[in-house]
């Protein structure tokens, strides 16, 4: 076992570390037991990666992909908001209700939009990864069809069942909670999902609306006016937290998440 994953206090691990546990010090050589007068050490799960012709091996604690996606989302959104607030790219063009962006400020506006796009996309991806990771290896999902009952395994669910169905039916069964569709957070999830889907599959009506109407909602509304929106990472974490609140085995990364 590599010494890079052995510490005396779990607080020494980055909050995004996937998992760790305590093992007796006597399992390790004296030089790797540390200085504290305790019977155990904290050991993180370890991943190995070969490089080139595998003459070099890099070992590192396994990170939580869900935690990293949440973190990317949160930070990107904050950076986008900060850019919009700091550079205030909008100026009035003679009318009190009409704002324009001067040419010299479009770069900062585009930088902000890129960050906000990352915020939406990675927040949704964090939920998706959490849902897939929650599936036990031997889990079976039964679904009634006109032709009869279909039974699907984990591999099929991961690839073919929508995230809406995973959250509304499958995770409710796994975590033994009411369907999240009956909760207030579901509407915020739907907003996040729709915005993410529209970003991934950008439609012409959003990209360049030919018959623009001020009362219509376009995808640009979710980006240009993002400072008035909730950080998507917070919504994502609340969705995940709805399920984790039902279990005693809450992962370290969730309890130590700084936002």
HELIX and SHEET records of a PDB file:
HELIX    1   1 UNK A    3  UNK A    5  5                                   3    
HELIX    2   2 UNK A   10  UNK A   12  5                                   3    
HELIX    3   3 UNK A   25  UNK A   27  5                                   3    
HELIX    4   4 UNK A   30  UNK A   32  5                                   3    
HELIX    5   5 UNK A   65  UNK A   87  1                                  23    
HELIX    6   6 UNK A  103  UNK A  105  5                                   3    
HELIX    7   7 UNK A  106  UNK A  133  1                                  28    
HELIX    8   8 UNK A  154  UNK A  160  1                                   7    
HELIX    9   9 UNK A  163  UNK A  165  1                                   3    
HELIX   10  10 UNK A  166  UNK A  170  3                                   5    
HELIX   11  11 UNK A  171  UNK A  175  1                                   5    
HELIX   12  12 UNK A  180  UNK A  182  5                                   3    
HELIX   13  13 UNK A  185  UNK A  200  1                                  16    
HELIX   14  14 UNK A  204  UNK A  207  1                                   4    
HELIX   15  15 UNK A  219  UNK A  224  1                                   6    
HELIX   16  16 UNK A  226  UNK A  228  5                                   3    
HELIX   17  17 UNK A  232  UNK A  244  1                                  13    
HELIX   18  18 UNK A  252  UNK A  256  1                                   5    
SHEET    1   A 3 UNK A   6  UNK A   7  0                                        
SHEET    2   A 3 UNK A  40  UNK A  44 -1                                        
SHEET    3   A 3 UNK A  20  UNK A  24 -1                                        
SHEET    1   B 2 UNK A  46  UNK A  51  0                                        
SHEET    2   B 2 UNK A  56  UNK A  61 -1                                        
SHEET    1   C 2 UNK A  90  UNK A  92  0                                        
SHEET    2   C 2 UNK A  99  UNK A 101 -1                                        
SHEET    1   D 2 UNK A 140  UNK A 145  0                                        
SHEET    2   D 2 UNK A 148  UNK A 153 -1                                        
END                                                                             
